[in-house]
Amino acid sequence: MGVLENKARARLFYKYLSKVYDRINPFIWNEEMRGEALEWLDLSRDDRVLDVGSGTGFGTEGLLGHVDHVYALDQSEHQMEKAIRKFGLHGSVSFHRGDAERLPFADDSFDAIWSSGSIEYWPNPVDALEEFRRVVKPGGKVLVVGPDYPRSQVMQRLADAIMLFYDEAEADRMFREAGFEEFEHHIQQARPGTPRAITTVARVPEK
């Protein structure tokens, strides 16, 4: 387990990263990649959508181009404070402090879940994906963006020491163990030589 796959350390990390996150993020996960992923999620304007690991609101901002209201959840108060300054407390975003592995919502509460740049910090990704399946209505979609496993052995050792990086085979395992039967993976990259993202779109099974 990587050093940041620990909730307390991840919160401390984001306390400081939140100050520069919006300047760093476009080099790894940019608007073009976000737009492509949103097309795969294929939302309707009145869909009830949860953004898990919403951070400073980059994914939330994209979602608001497709739906009228977004429910944003994050465990970092510092990241969330920046998002609240962007969107306000009483507008089109409802903010919730919480844990991806124990979502504070009832079964079948949402039409879709979006989660970008969060899975790499979850100590138990399958537990979180099971929670996603629980709170999304049957037939709804779950989209998860994480860091693709590096190709070089040097970068692999570095990645393993920091947080979760995973390939398509590992993504298959996690989603299957969480009870998903239908899913597809896409590799995205801001530009050649930059880190790659693995984006999985899964459909919640009918009960």
N, C-alpha and C positions, 0 to 999 in steps of 0.2 A: 504494500500500500504506500502510495506517495505521501510526501510530507503534508501536502495540502488536502489530502482526503481525510481531513479531520475538521470537524465543524468549527471548533474554537479557533484553530489556526487559520482556517479559511476566512472567518469573520475578521480576524486581526489583519490578514493580508488585504482584504477589501477595504478596511478602514483607511489604509494608505493609498491603495490603488484607485479608490474612488476619486481622488483628487486629479488624476491624470487619465482615467479610463477612457473618456470620450475622445481624447487626442490619440491614444494608442490603438483603440479598437479598430478604426478603419483600415489599418495595415493588415489585419487578420480577418476581420469579418465586416464587409462593407455593405453599402446600400444595394449594390447590384446583386450580391449574394443573397441578401435578405429578401429582395424582391423576387428572385427566382424561387426561394424556399416558400414564400407566401403563395406563389402560384400553385405549387404542389399541394399546399394545405387546402386551397380552393374553398375559401370561406364565403358565407352569405352575410349580408349586411346585418341581419338580426341575430346572428349566431352569438351564443354566450361562450366566451373564450377566456381561458386562464393562461397567463404568462408566468411560468415557473422559473425562478431565478431571474427575475425581471431586471435586476441591477439598476443602472441609471436610466433605463427606459428606451434603449435603442430598438429592441424587438417590439416593445409596446407601441412606439411611434409608428413602426411599419404596420402593425396590426390595426391601428386606428385608421389607416387608409382603406381598410376592408370591412371593418365592423364598427358599430356605433359606440360600443363600450367594451373595455378590457378590465379583467380582474388580474391584478399584478401581485405576485407573491415573491418575497425574498427574505433571507435570514439576516442580511446585512443592513443595519439601520443607516449606515453611512451611504451606501449605494442608494437606498430608498429615499433618503433625504434629498439627494440630487434629483431623483425622478419626480418627487413631489414638487420641487421648485420648477420643474419643467411643465408639469401637467396640472398642478393645483390639487387640493384635497377634495374638492367638491365638484369635479367635472366629469369627464368621460372615462376616468380611470379610478377603480376602487383598489386601495392598497391594503395588503395583508402581510404581516410578519409571520413567517412560518417556515416549515421544513418540508422539503420535497418528499421525504420518506414518511411523513405523517401529515398529510394534507388536511387542513381544517375545514373540509367541505363534505357534504352528504354525497351518497352514491348518486351517480347519474346527474350531477349538477351542471355539466358543461357539454357543449356541442363539440368542442375541440380544445386541445392543449398545445401550446407552443412553448418550447424550452430551448434557448440557445445560450451556449457558453456556461452551462451549469453542471451538466452530468459529470464533468471531470473532477468535481469536488465532492461528489456523493460517496460516502463510505460504502453504501450498499445500493448500487444502481438498480438491481432487480427489485428491491423493495420499493423504490421510488416508481419504477415503471408499473408495478402492480397497483400502486396508488393511482397512477394516471389512468389505468384501465378501470379502476373502481369509480372514479369521479366523472369520467366521460361516458356519455350515453352510448348504448350499443349502436354500432355503425358509425360513430364519430371518429375523428382523426386525432392522432397524436404525432407531433413533429418534434424531434429531438436533434439538436446540433451539438456535436462534440468534436474533439481533436482527433484527426486520423493518425494512426500509429506511424511513426517515422520509418523511413526505409533503411537508413544507415544504422549500424550497430552502436556507434557512439551516441547518436541522438536517441536511440531506443533506451540505452542505459540511463541517460539524463532524464528522459521522459518518465521512465518507471520510478525514478526517485522523487519526482515532483508531484504528479497527479495522474489520473486515469487517461491514458491514450489507448485507443482500441481500433482494430481493423473490422472489416465486414464480417468475418467469421465470428469474432467476439460479439459484435452487435447482434448477429443471428442468435447466438446463445442467450444473450441477455433478454432479448424481446420474446423469444420462445419460452424461457423460464418464467417470464412475467405473464404468460398466458396469451400473447398475441400470436395470431396465425397468419395474418396477411400484412406484409410490410416490404418496403423497398429502400435501398440505400443509394445515396448520391454523394459523390466526392466533389467538393467545391474548393476553389482556391482564388484568392484575390488577384494574384499575378504569379508568374513562374518564379520559383525560389522561395515563396512565402509559405507558411504553414498551411496545410490542407485541413479542411473540415469534412467530417462525415455526417451527412444529414439523413436521418431515417424518418420516413413517413409510414405510420402504422395505422391500421383500422381496428377499432375495438370490436371484438367478436360479438355477434348476436347472442343473447342469452337463451 
